[in-house]
Each structure stands twice: as structure tokens, then as C-alpha cells.
Amino acid sequence: MRLFYTPNSPYARIARVAALELNLSNRIDMQKVTVRDPNSVLLNYNPTGKVPTLVTDDEFILSETRIICVYLNHFNNEIKLVADISNSFLQHLEGITNGFLDGIAVWVRERRRPLNEQSPGIIELEHSRALRCLDYFNKILDKLDQSPKLAHLTLSSALGLENRFPELQWRQKYPKLARWYDEFSRRPSMRSTIPES
């Protein structure tokens, strides 16, 4: 199998961490690519040009993080990475953490635009969404453990973007969540996939 990724994509990071946590690194060739590039090799496999993209052993193309993680989880049934109907809380948490990450990604992309092109409305909307989500994660912190679940990978990948939105200052307001994140980030899979600065 081949997994196309960029080092700074939180979505690709989730898939990379999942592959490591599922002990599949010897079965997957990790291929770094460029995005938003008309000459990217990725476009030969995925017309959306998005990472992560997984090419299966039979040359089937999978995109979108959760779809890839579901597929990879089938190769190691001993680890239940992706929530199924038997765990409604984790299914719920996967949705909330993914929405949190999506909002952060929109915020980061908006901040990359020239100042005169940025939308204060979008920035405020995503800032408010992030604060609501952080409040929620703080409330349910006693239900978060250090197990490698897709919801945990998504949450930690989103929080790992903290240097891209320093105005959020989430560590000061949520020190317990920061401790959870710091501990989870010590996992070898997280350390080996730290985004480039």
C-alpha cells in the first residue's frame, strides 16, 4: 500500500499515526507529495489533490481520513481504532473532534490569505466554534483516556496546530486538556509525525 501525505496536513497526520498505531508501517510506503500543485504526482491518483490518499495493494484509491482509517483498521482487528455502533460515545466524539479540526483548518487557511482578503466574519465564526469545542472537551475530559482511538488522534492533531493560531491561548484556559494532549503527544506515533515548522 502507498499513503500520500504532506508533513503539515493534520488529516494526513491522523492517517499516518493510525498506520503506526495499527503496526502497519512495514506494509505501507509513505510518500510525501505536494498539494495545490498542478505538477503533483498525487493528481495521477486522486483528482481532488487532497491528502491523505491511500493506494491499496490492488490499486484501489481511497481518500478522506476516516475512510482510510476504517480500511486500515481491518488489517489489525486486535486494535479497535475506529468507533462502531457498539460505542456511541466514541462515534459521537469522532464527529465532534472532526468538526473541531475542520473549523481550525478553515481558520488557518483564512489566516494565510493576505490581510485585506481575510474575512473577519469567518475568523470570528471559527474562533467561536473552537472555544465551544474546547469547552466541551474540557467538560468530558474524564472520559478521555490515552488509548489510540480515531477521536483521540483527531483531537490531538487539531490541538497540535496550536502554533498556527496562537491567539486562541487554549493552554492557559484549559490546563487539564493541555496535560492530556502533552501526554498523548508523547506516543511514538505522534512524535514521529510532528508537523514541520
Secondary structure, 3 states (H helix, E strand, C coil): CEEEECCCCHHHHHHHHHHHHCCCCCCCEEEECCCCCCCCHHHHCCCCCCCCEEECCCCCEEECHHHHHHHHHCCCCCCCCCCCCCCHHHHHHHHHHHHHHHHHHHHHHHHHCCHHHCCHHHHHHHHHHHHHHHHHHHHCHHHCCCCCCHHHHHHHHHHCCHHHCHHHCHHHHCHHHHHHHHHHCCCHHHHCCCCCC
